[in-house]
């Protein structure tokens, strides 16, 4: 029986020795995921007085450009011919439109309260078309200009005096596209 115990002891120790010599599999170390770095909001540098002045100048120029583009023109009684002042105003609009090709405008013709509704709608249309024709004859693409007529329905000034009537015989201009891309002139 001693032999069996010795044999068992030899076999057990051999198994342990051989097992200890066996190569262990190499386990690659797992890389930890990189921490997510949240970008920190950065504050723009404080504007210098010169930069503030420049921005203020640009805003002023932009406001003047917008005002020039939206400036109203006026007409004589029962007429759709452009006055010299209206032509000068339209000439100022041409440079703005040429410098801002994405801008589209609507010209709305208006009349005073005298005359029938039908007549005033037609006259308002002719006034808006006269301004459009002036602009397109000087190179502005016609597809950038819409026209409308409101006749006497939207008076700028209430009243039955010549002064009120003269303020109501007008073309108004409205930005309908590209106003957010308007560049100062």
C-alpha positions as CSV (number, residue, x, y, z in Angstrom):
1,X,0.0,0.0,0.0
2,X,2.9,2.2,0.6
3,X,3.8,1.8,-3.0
4,X,0.4,3.0,-4.1
5,X,0.7,6.1,-1.8
6,X,4.1,6.9,-3.1
7,X,2.9,6.4,-6.7
8,X,0.0,8.7,-6.0
9,X,2.3,11.2,-4.4
10,X,4.7,11.2,-7.4
11,X,1.8,11.5,-9.8
12,X,0.3,14.4,-7.9
13,X,3.5,16.2,-7.5
14,X,4.4,15.7,-11.2
15,X,1.0,17.1,-12.2
16,X,1.6,20.1,-10.1
17,X,5.1,20.7,-11.4
18,X,4.1,20.3,-15.0
19,X,1.1,22.5,-14.5
20,X,3.2,25.2,-13.0
21,X,5.6,25.1,-16.0
22,X,2.9,25.4,-18.6
23,X,2.7,28.9,-20.2
24,X,-0.1,31.0,-19.1
25,X,-2.1,32.8,-21.8
26,X,-1.2,36.5,-22.1
27,X,-4.2,38.7,-21.5
28,X,-3.9,42.1,-23.1
29,X,-4.5,44.8,-20.6
30,X,-7.8,46.5,-21.4
31,X,-7.4,50.1,-22.2
32,X,-9.6,52.4,-20.2
33,X,-11.9,54.5,-22.3
34,X,-10.5,58.0,-22.8
35,X,-12.4,60.4,-20.7
36,X,-14.9,62.6,-22.6
37,X,-13.7,66.1,-22.5
38,X,-16.4,68.6,-22.7
39,X,-15.3,71.7,-24.6
40,X,-15.4,74.6,-22.3
41,X,-17.3,77.6,-23.7
42,X,-14.9,80.3,-24.5
43,X,-15.7,83.9,-24.1
44,X,-14.9,86.1,-27.0
45,X,-12.1,88.5,-26.1
46,X,-13.3,91.8,-24.8
47,X,-13.7,94.1,-27.7
48,X,-11.2,96.9,-27.8
49,X,-12.6,100.4,-28.1
50,X,-11.4,100.5,-31.7
51,X,-13.2,97.2,-32.5
52,X,-16.4,98.5,-30.8
53,X,-16.2,101.6,-32.9
54,X,-15.7,99.6,-36.0
55,X,-18.7,97.4,-35.2
56,X,-20.8,100.4,-34.4
57,X,-19.8,102.0,-37.6
58,X,-20.7,98.8,-39.5
59,X,-24.1,98.6,-37.8
60,X,-24.7,102.3,-38.6
61,X,-23.8,101.6,-42.3
62,X,-26.0,98.5,-42.4
63,X,-29.0,100.4,-41.0
64,X,-28.4,103.2,-43.6
65,X,-28.2,100.6,-46.4
66,X,-31.5,99.0,-45.2
67,X,-33.2,102.4,-45.0
68,X,-32.0,103.3,-48.5
69,X,-33.4,100.0,-49.9
70,X,-36.8,100.6,-48.1
71,X,-37.1,104.3,-48.8
72,X,-40.5,105.3,-50.2
73,X,-41.0,107.2,-53.5
74,X,-43.9,109.5,-54.2
75,X,-46.0,110.4,-57.3
76,X,-48.0,113.3,-58.6
77,X,-51.8,113.2,-58.6
78,X,-53.2,110.7,-61.1
79,X,-49.7,109.9,-62.5
80,X,-47.4,106.9,-62.7
81,X,-44.4,108.8,-64.1
82,X,-41.3,108.9,-61.8
83,X,-40.3,112.3,-60.5
84,X,-36.6,113.3,-60.4
85,X,-36.5,112.7,-56.6
86,X,-38.0,109.2,-57.1
87,X,-35.3,108.4,-59.8
88,X,-32.6,109.5,-57.4
89,X,-34.0,107.3,-54.7
90,X,-34.2,104.4,-57.1
91,X,-30.6,105.0,-58.3
92,X,-29.4,104.6,-54.6
93,X,-31.3,101.3,-54.4
94,X,-29.6,100.0,-57.6
95,X,-26.1,100.0,-55.9
96,X,-27.5,98.2,-52.9
97,X,-29.2,95.6,-55.0
98,X,-26.1,95.1,-57.2
99,X,-24.0,94.5,-54.1
100,X,-26.5,92.1,-52.6
101,X,-27.6,89.6,-55.2
102,X,-29.5,87.4,-52.8
103,X,-31.8,90.3,-51.9
104,X,-35.4,90.3,-53.4
105,X,-37.8,93.1,-52.9
106,X,-41.5,93.8,-53.3
107,X,-42.7,97.2,-54.6
108,X,-46.3,98.1,-53.5
109,X,-48.1,100.8,-55.3
110,X,-50.5,103.0,-53.4
111,X,-52.9,105.8,-54.2
112,X,-54.8,108.6,-52.4
113,X,-58.5,108.2,-51.6
114,X,-59.8,109.9,-54.7
115,X,-61.0,107.7,-57.6
116,X,-62.8,104.3,-57.7
117,X,-61.3,101.2,-56.2
118,X,-60.7,99.6,-59.6
119,X,-59.0,102.7,-60.9
120,X,-56.8,103.1,-57.9
121,X,-55.8,99.4,-57.9
122,X,-54.8,99.8,-61.6
123,X,-52.9,103.1,-60.9
124,X,-51.1,101.5,-57.9
125,X,-50.0,98.6,-60.2
126,X,-48.8,101.0,-62.8
127,X,-46.8,103.0,-60.2
128,X,-45.1,99.8,-58.9
129,X,-44.4,98.6,-62.4
130,X,-42.8,102.0,-63.3
131,X,-40.4,101.6,-60.4
132,X,-39.6,98.0,-61.3
133,X,-39.0,99.0,-65.0
134,X,-36.7,101.7,-63.9
135,X,-34.6,99.3,-61.8
136,X,-34.6,96.5,-64.5
137,X,-33.7,98.9,-67.2
138,X,-30.5,99.7,-65.2
139,X,-29.5,96.0,-64.8
140,X,-31.4,94.7,-61.8
141,X,-32.8,91.2,-62.6
142,X,-36.6,91.3,-62.9
143,X,-36.9,88.0,-61.0
144,X,-35.7,89.8,-57.9
145,X,-38.6,92.3,-57.9
146,X,-42.2,91.6,-57.2
147,X,-45.0,94.2,-57.5
148,X,-48.3,94.6,-55.8
149,X,-51.0,97.3,-55.6
150,X,-53.1,98.3,-52.7
151,X,-54.8,101.2,-54.3
152,X,-56.2,103.4,-51.6
153,X,-56.7,100.6,-49.0
154,X,-53.6,101.3,-46.9
155,X,-53.1,105.0,-46.5
156,X,-49.9,106.2,-44.9
157,X,-51.7,109.4,-43.6
158,X,-55.3,109.8,-42.8
159,X,-57.0,113.0,-44.0
160,X,-58.6,114.7,-46.9
161,X,-56.0,117.4,-47.4
162,X,-53.5,117.8,-50.3
163,X,-50.7,117.0,-47.8
164,X,-52.3,113.7,-46.8
165,X,-53.1,112.8,-50.3
166,X,-49.5,113.5,-51.5
167,X,-48.1,111.2,-48.8
168,X,-50.5,108.4,-49.9
169,X,-49.5,108.5,-53.6
170,X,-46.4,106.3,-53.2
171,X,-44.5,103.1,-53.8
172,X,-43.3,101.3,-50.7
173,X,-40.4,98.8,-50.8
174,X,-40.2,95.6,-48.7
175,X,-37.4,93.0,-48.4
176,X,-38.8,89.6,-49.2
177,X,-35.6,87.6,-49.3
178,X,-31.9,88.0,-48.4
179,X,-32.4,90.6,-45.8
180,X,-30.4,88.6,-43.3
181,X,-27.5,88.6,-45.7
182,X,-27.6,92.3,-46.5
183,X,-24.1,93.9,-46.7
184,X,-23.5,97.5,-45.8
185,X,-22.7,100.0,-48.5
